[in-house]
């Protein structure tokens, strides 16, 4: 596959650090009304980033045992999750891939406990946070693979947070890439608007009403050796080897619309005429995530 260096193709970034011109992606969340119509759920800035125009919080985390990591290389990309999954059986069949794709029902902006694999079943006072933790082991050779997954892996036992070892097939430790995406579901918390059968009303844009199909995409785009320098320097929110920009400047970085399609207001169908498939679980399925629940350190956030 050809190497594509995004840092040479971008002119601005919405990230805190101006050297980061990477692409980060997740699907869009919709509310489904009782009459079957849909309304896009807005994102909102995370705690500490309230004035951001939506977006997500990105963490690059180093191993908790103090060992070093190898930064991603130009052309590196990966995805995690499977948009076709709809049941607990699906995620249990691939525990390595899905043990760290979860949701948090935010009681307030600082809630970092009570993660579940499926969508929260009750109204969340401060919104729903989607948590996407990528694999942390690399085969050391391939920047990408046909399915965008096989060149990376999770630890063979435990988790990144508990210092689990990398498999022999993927011996190179890479930073833990972690997305927190906050969806402002508070405008839809009136349960009289929810389905009459009591199920939760939120649906991913690819037709998943369960949450089991949650997934994320990453395309590396840091300039030069800036990410490796930051990891070597144990950077956090501030970093003396990187250049920061304020949120108001980051908000000015936008991308023109490429496909003209109505995604706002009340819609009769999901964009792209996607069908809703799968049934909501009757109970929430708790996620067991080893390591600190509220502290992400060392590493840095933007």
Helices and strands as residue ranges (DSSP letters): G 6-8, E 23-26, E 29-32, E 38-40, E 56-61, E 77-81, H 88-92, H 95-98, E 101-105, E 128-133, E 137-138, E 152-153, G 168-170, E 172-173, E 176-183, G 185-188, G 191-193, E 202-204, E 215-219, H 226-232, H 247-250, E 266-267, G 271-273, E 299-301
